[in-house]
Amino acid sequence: METDPPLCIASSDPSCSSGELEDEDDSSCRVSENDDPVLLFEYHILYSCSYAAPVLYFRVFTLEGRSLTLEEVWSCVHPSFRLHLQSCPLDAISQQEHPLLGQPFFVLHPCRTKDFMRPMLQAAQDQHR
């Protein structure tokens, strides 16, 4: 039996619970109406002097507070990205210490930011947003 992927909720505030999430874009916050697992994403965008570009640091939790593994994070990546990026997975998403907090975070490699952002920007443009 095939299971549905987990419902992913984006938030930059790790203290939010599924009923309290606030976001400027309401389409990114959904509450599961069934038994699908709900995930909470905490993300930070920091400027990298080395790459002269913004870098996405993030971590993912279940509502019970358990951190997801790298393999579980990859299961949240859209299948079209997963196939394209898993040929060089450490060049796309890896885990490293957050430069300000000193805690483990996942990092989207700055060289891959354009690959991840292009479809989102195109969809926003197509919807005149």
C-alpha positions in Angstrom: 0.0 0.0 0.0 1.4 3.4 -1.0 1.4 6.1 1.6 0.9 9.7 1.0 3.9 12.0 1.5 3.9 14.0 4.7 2.1 17.3 4.8 4.8 19.9 5.0 4.2 23.2 6.8 6.7 26.0 6.4 7.5 28.3 9.3 10.5 30.4 10.3 9.3 30.2 14.0 10.0 26.7 15.6 7.6 27.5 18.5 4.5 27.5 16.2 2.2 24.5 16.3 -0.1 23.5 13.4 -3.0 25.5 14.7 -1.0 28.7 15.4 1.0 29.1 12.1 0.9 32.5 10.6 2.4 33.3 7.2 2.0 36.1 4.7 1.2 33.5 2.0 -1.7 31.5 3.3 -1.3 28.9 0.6 1.9 27.6 2.3 0.2 26.8 5.6 -2.2 23.9 5.7 -3.5 21.8 8.5 -3.9 18.1 7.8 -7.5 16.8 7.9 -6.4 13.2 8.0 -3.8 11.0 9.6 -0.9 12.2 7.3 2.2 13.2 9.2 2.6 17.0 9.6 6.1 18.5 9.4 7.3 21.8 10.7 10.1 23.5 8.7 12.3 26.1 10.5 14.4 28.0 8.0 17.0 30.8 8.1 18.4 32.6 5.1 22.0 33.9 5.7 24.3 35.7 3.4 27.5 33.7 2.6 30.6 35.9 2.0 32.3 32.8 0.5 29.7 32.3 -2.2 28.5 36.0 -2.3 24.9 34.6 -2.2 22.1 33.9 0.2 22.2 30.4 1.7 19.1 28.5 3.0 19.6 26.8 6.4 16.7 24.7 7.5 15.6 21.8 9.8 12.5 19.8 9.8 10.6 18.4 12.8 7.5 16.3 13.4 4.9 17.8 15.6 6.3 15.6 18.4 9.6 17.5 18.1 11.7 14.7 16.4 14.2 16.0 13.8 14.1 14.4 10.4 17.1 12.6 9.0 18.6 13.6 5.7 16.9 10.6 4.0 13.5 11.8 5.4 14.2 15.3 4.2 14.9 14.0 0.7 11.5 12.3 0.8 9.9 15.8 1.1 11.7 17.1 -2.0 9.5 17.2 -5.0 10.1 14.1 -7.2 11.3 16.1 -10.2 13.9 17.8 -8.1 14.8 14.6 -6.3 15.7 12.8 -9.5 17.7 15.7 -10.8 19.6 16.5 -7.6 20.2 13.0 -6.2 22.9 12.4 -8.8 25.1 14.6 -6.6 23.1 14.7 -3.3 25.9 16.2 -1.2 26.2 19.1 -3.7 22.5 19.9 -3.1 21.4 19.3 0.5 23.8 18.5 3.3 23.9 18.9 7.0 26.3 21.4 8.7 26.5 23.6 11.7 24.5 26.8 11.6 27.1 29.6 11.6 25.3 31.7 14.2 23.5 29.1 16.4 26.1 26.4 16.4 23.4 23.7 15.9 23.0 21.2 13.1 20.9 22.4 10.2 20.4 21.2 6.6 21.8 23.5 4.0 20.8 24.0 0.4 24.0 24.4 -1.4 24.2 27.9 -2.8 25.2 26.6 -6.3 21.8 24.8 -6.3 19.6 27.7 -5.2 18.8 28.7 -8.8 17.7 25.1 -9.6 15.3 25.1 -6.7 14.0 28.6 -7.1 13.4 28.6 -10.9 10.2 26.5 -10.9 8.8 28.5 -7.9 9.5 31.8 -9.5 8.0 30.6 -12.8 4.9 29.5 -11.0 4.6 32.8 -9.2 5.1 34.7 -12.5 2.5 32.4 -14.2 0.0 33.3 -11.4 0.9 37.0 -11.7 2.2 37.1 -8.1 
